[in-house]
Amino acid sequence: MALTVLAGGLTACSGGGGTPTLNWYINPDDGGQAKLAAACTQASGGKYRIKTSVLPNDATQQREQLVRRLAAKDSGLDIMSLDPVYVAEAANAGFLRPFPAGEAARFTEGVFPPAVQNSTWEGRLYAAPFWANTQLLWYRKSAAKKAGIDPKAPGFTWNELIDGAVRSGTTVGAQGNKYEGYMVWINALIASAGGRIISDAEKGDDATIDIDSPAGRQAAAIIRKLARSSAASPTLSTDIEEQARSLLNGPRGGFMVNWGYIWRAENGDAKDGVIDKRIPADLDWARYPRVNANQESKPPFGGIELGIGAYGKYKDTFSVEAVRCITSTENMKKYMIDSGNPAARAAVYDDPEIKKEFPMAGLIRDSINAAAPRPITPYYTDVSGAVLSRWHPPASVDPNTTPARSAEFIRQVLRDQALL
């Protein structure tokens, strides 16, 4: 594998004369990033062209492939689409070109604060926010009526959601597989209860471990309650985003927490005959449920930031121009319409075309603004792995023991006293 990677890097470095080529490593999508690459190539007027290469589907695998290339100082890695949680690690390792203050001001103008926060490490901007994301509570209106609950009611909680689904024989979809999506759920529950997994991340292995707290125990209680109820997916411990969507579309489908792509995906599948055409008309949405009725929820934050490789031939010239083109307000809007992935700049949500395409655009905007990032630390992979190893499978979670066990294990992993 390493030889393949290095060979790929050497191939990317070779070029000869002609128009400079920028290699943009993208996460999989429906072709929206490739369209932007073509549009920005054309907009450059022949100064450069952008070539896209698709990374693996899983965020962890994306990180592994990028880190291998960057560790080998691959000069053919010009631009990369980064999951927000990996920006700090790549920046701390010297893998990313930082943006000077003047550039940073332009790339962050009008951008959601969580996206800027996730693109910044030790006070410097290391990535340009491209698209942001958050989770909503998606549900079938008929299921809510059957359950006798109103997910849009003020103070609506996870307990009301689970109890209503159990009472009506419907389901609550979530991401319970041992992967980053489950970490998203755990983090959002803890943040919604007013807690954190870790703090003082800049202290490295001396970071404060906060997960063993009343908020951590409340989060664990909700996961346990759902996982051991009749409202849970029978395959919750292996469910990712699309399995949760399948559950919603099934005969007992009722509710699920999931990302903003759902609206476009559901309507597309109904149009193609994959799901019943009546389902999109029955679909509704609400803000991420609360843990405590008197405390606003902290929805998950996700998305993609664009980093510029530290070893690229064009890191100070064409790569910056290309990232500026890709992340323009106009192209964020275009990408949102093409892919369904929400823009990172708030002004896009006021666009009439966006409001028409995405009737929940205002809720998405407000949820991203209120979202809680996962821990921002160069050791994120260790923290996430340690949490998942103690909180999986969901049915095994115990509020009396799991937060404490995970706190102890995070500390051990950070100090190299235990292996993941």
Disulfide bonds with the S-S distance in Angstrom:
Cys40-Cys325 2.09
